[in-house]
Amino acid sequence: MKKEFVMRGQTASGGTEVLEFGGRQKENKNMAYRIVEFVISPSVMNTDFEGCGIITAGKTALDPVNPNFRQESVIASGFMGTSASQPYPTKIQFIINDTFMITQSLLLTVQDTAASPNAVNWQCRFEAVKMTDAETAATNFRQYSIFDE
């Protein structure tokens, strides 16, 4: 079994993707995953880009422009900005809760807040974590409680 894997894609500005983990648990009993990397990037280079993204464990997508870290479901949040005159990143910040054990699907929402928004490229890297039966039960209950809020 691979210890790390990557999910990546491109999502329209304001869109939400489901990051599916359900099938992975059936194959590997007592496995959870933790996020170790989250990045976003513009889909059109040499243009203004003010992109942000958020990954949550809840059943409702959250606003990536206004993240609230008091919400327990927030697992990762970040933003990146470039301008047409300076196509390299002029601002970049990502915050990841790499202690959150993932056993269920996540929601990833992205937005380009520039005047002419474009789709947002994103990539997440996850690491597999083996747990005991007790840890698995506690982790599943915690994520279910957050999802059911």
C-alpha positions, 0 to 999 in steps of 0.5 A: 500500500502506498503511504502517500497519494495525491488528489488534484484537479481544476475547479471553476471559481466558486465551485466545490469538489468532493474528495472521496475517501470512502472506498479507501477504508473498505480496502484497508481496515483501520486506515485514516489519512492526514493532509500534508500539502494543499496548494492552489494555482491559477489556470491562466498564467499572466493574468491577475489571480487572487485565489483561495481555497478551503477543505472541510469535513462538514456536510456544507461547503464553507466560504474560502474567502472568509475562513473561520478556524473556530469551525472544527470542520476546517482542515486546510485553507490557503490563498495565492495572489499574482498579477499580470505584471508580476506572474510569480506569486506576490502573496501566498499562505496555506494553513493545514491541520495535519493532525486531523485524521480523515475517514470520510469524504471532504469538501474542497471549495475554491474561488478566484476573487480577481475582477475576471475570475478563472478556474483554480488548479489545486493539489492535495497530498495525503498520507496513510495512517494505520490506527488501532480499532479503538482509534478508528472508532473514535476517529469515525465518531469525531468525523461523523459528529462534525459532518452531522452538525 
